[in-house]
Amino acid sequence: MMQPYRFFTALLTLGLFTVFLAPLYAVAAQGGSAVMIDDGERIKIEYSGTDKLRITSDSDDGYMIMRDNKMYTVMQQGGQTMVFDLTAAIDSMNKMLDQESVWDEEIQDVLELSNTGKSEMGAGISGEVFTMTYVDGQGQKQTSTMVLSQEDHIVALARAMNAMTKLMITASGRQLPPSVTKMEKQILDQGYGVLRQGSEFVITKSSATTPPASYFELPAKPMQLPGM
């Protein structure tokens, strides 16, 4: 069975680096796919524009789909295909925790993002190496290396993932952290996407070919997660 809470907490780390704000970008919708390693887990993401996303993890039996401004998990149980509404689950989870956020805010504030002048190849794509200085969730000052790329489909991937991040943060009843706005100005406003962040998040393979529309269809009618 999928583990949406753990998975989205991990994805939020990337979401805090680059946020999609549609009015700021006059670009055509673009699709593609990527394979990434997130904290040792292999994840495949397929996307079409910023409103359709499909996420498959090697450690899970199902997959997740973003469409129609909602997030769903699809799984098989007893030979039956089931689709659950994760957006509603996150909202319910937040309410059960008496307004405590279901998200782990790993970056409270971004102090500086500076270009080192070095380059690095990732997934066959050339990127620029940056150093980020930030305040973590415990209030401690930290530094991390980021590799950013202006390759169109890498930027499109970052925008699609952050559309998802904004959707799930909104579902949890939270406002966007200040660090999101800072990183939006320093990354996406400059036309970059993320190839690597430290050793925790690395894109190992990517393609600019848009998946078929059928990849983002729901195979069954959505249900509420049991117990929510």
N, C-alpha and C positions, 0 to 999 in steps of 0.2 A: 504494500500500500504506500502511496505517496506520503511524504512528510512535508506538507506545505509550510508549516511554521519555521522549521529549521532551514528549509530551502530559501524562503523569501528573506529570512534574516541574513543569510549569506549574500543574496543578490543585492540587498540594500547597500552593502559596502560599495559595490560598483555604482549604485544609484546615487550615492552621495557625491560622486565625483563629477557626473555629467547629467544634467537635467534637461528634458525636452520642453521648450516653450514654443508652441507652434507659431504664434504671431511673429516671432523674431527671425524665422527662416523661410525665405522664398525659394525653396528647393522642391524638385519633383520627388514624389514618393518613390522609394527604392527598396528592393527586397534582396534577400540573400540568406546565407546560413553561416554558422561558425561552430567550431568545436573548441571548448575551453576547459581548462583545469581550474577548479575552484576549491581551494583547501584540499587538494588531492583527489577530488571527485571529477570524473569526466562528464561534461554536460554538452548537449547539442542544442543549439538555438536556431530556429528557422523563422524568418520574419518577412512581412510584406508591408511596406510603409511603417507607420508608427502605431497602427491600430490592430495589427494582427501578429501574433507571436505564438510559436509552439516550442515547448521546452521538454527535452527528454534527458533523463539522468540514468547513467549505467547502474546506479544502486537501487533504482525503483522499477516497478513492473509496469507502470502506466506513464502518462505524460500530462503536461498542462497546456492549456490554450488560453490566450487572451484574444477576445473579440467582443464587439458590441459593448465596449466600456466595462467588461467584466472579466474575471479570471476563473477558469474552470480546471478541475483535475479529472482525468479519464482513467478508469481502471477496470480490470477484469476480476470478477469473483464468481466462482461456481459456474463458469461458462457464460455469465451475463456481463454485458458492458454497462458500466455505470458512470454517470457524469455528475459531479458535485460542484456547487457554486462556492468557490473559495472566497469571493468578495463578501458574501453574506457571512461566511464562517469567521473571517477576520473581524468583521463588525461585531458579531456575537461574542467572540473571544475577548475583545476589548471591553465590552460591557460587563462580562462576567468577572473581569479583573478590577472592577470598580474604578474604571477610567485610567488604570495604569496601562501604559502602552504595551502592545504586543511586540514592538520593535526594539531591538538592541541598537541604540545609537552609538556607533563605533567612532564617529567623528563629530565632535561638538563644534569645532571651529577650525577654519583653514587660515593659517597665518601667512604662508607664502608658497608660491609655486614658481620655480625658476628653471629656465632651460639651461642645461649643462653644456650645450653645444656639441654633445656626442650623439651618435646614431646607433641604432640597434635593429637587427632584422628579427621579425616575428611572424610566423605563418607565411613566410615568403614575402613579407611587406616591410618596407623600410619605415622606421619610426624614430622620433626624436626623444631623447632621454631627459626627463625632468626630475627635479627633487621637490617633494612636497613636505612642508612642515605644518603640523596640525596638532590640535589638542584632542586627545582621545576621550572615550566615554568615562574614564576615571579622572579626567582633568589633567592628565600628564602630557607634556610636550613630546611629540614623536616626529620622526622623519621617515619618509618612504620614497622609493624610486618608482616613477611611472614612465611608461613608454607610450607616447601619443602619436597618432598617425592622422594624416589628412586624406587618406584613401577614402573615396566616396562611400563604399559599402561598409567600412569600419565606422565611419561617422554615423551612417544610417543605423547600424546595429546599436550604437550607444544611445541614439535617440529613441529607438524602439524599446530598449530595456528600461530607459528612464520614464517613458510613457507608462510602462508597467509599474515601475516603482511609485510614481505619483498616484496611480490608480489605487495601489494597495495602501499607501500612506493615508490617502483620503478615506478609504474604507475603514481604516482603524480609528478615524476621528481625529487624527493629528494634523497639525500644520507642518509645512515643510521646514526642516531645520535651517538656521541661517547659513550653515556650511553649503547647503545646496545652491543657494543663490550665488555665493562667491565662486563656486566651482563652475557654475553655468557661465559666468562672465569670463572666466579664465580658460575654459576648455571649448565648449560648443560655440561660444561667440567668436572664437578664434578659428573655428572650422576643424577641430580635432575630435577624434574618437580614441578609445583606450585599447591598446594592444596588451599591456601588462601593468599590473600594480603589485610591486614587491615580488615575492615568490608565491603569494596566495592566489592571485588571479592571472592566468596566462591564456591568451588565444593561441591555439596550436594549428588551426586550420580554418580557412574561410573561403567563401565563394560569393560572387556578386550575382549569381543566378537566382531569380525570384522563384520560390516554390509554387507549385500549382495551388489554386484556390481551395481545392479539396482538402489540403493539408490542415486547413484552419476551420473545417466544418466540425460540428459536434455530432458524434455517432449515436447519441441518445438524448432524450429530454433531461435537462438538468434537474437535480434534486438537492435538498439541503443535506449537509453532512449530519449523520446520526449524532444525537446527543447535543446538538447545537441549539 
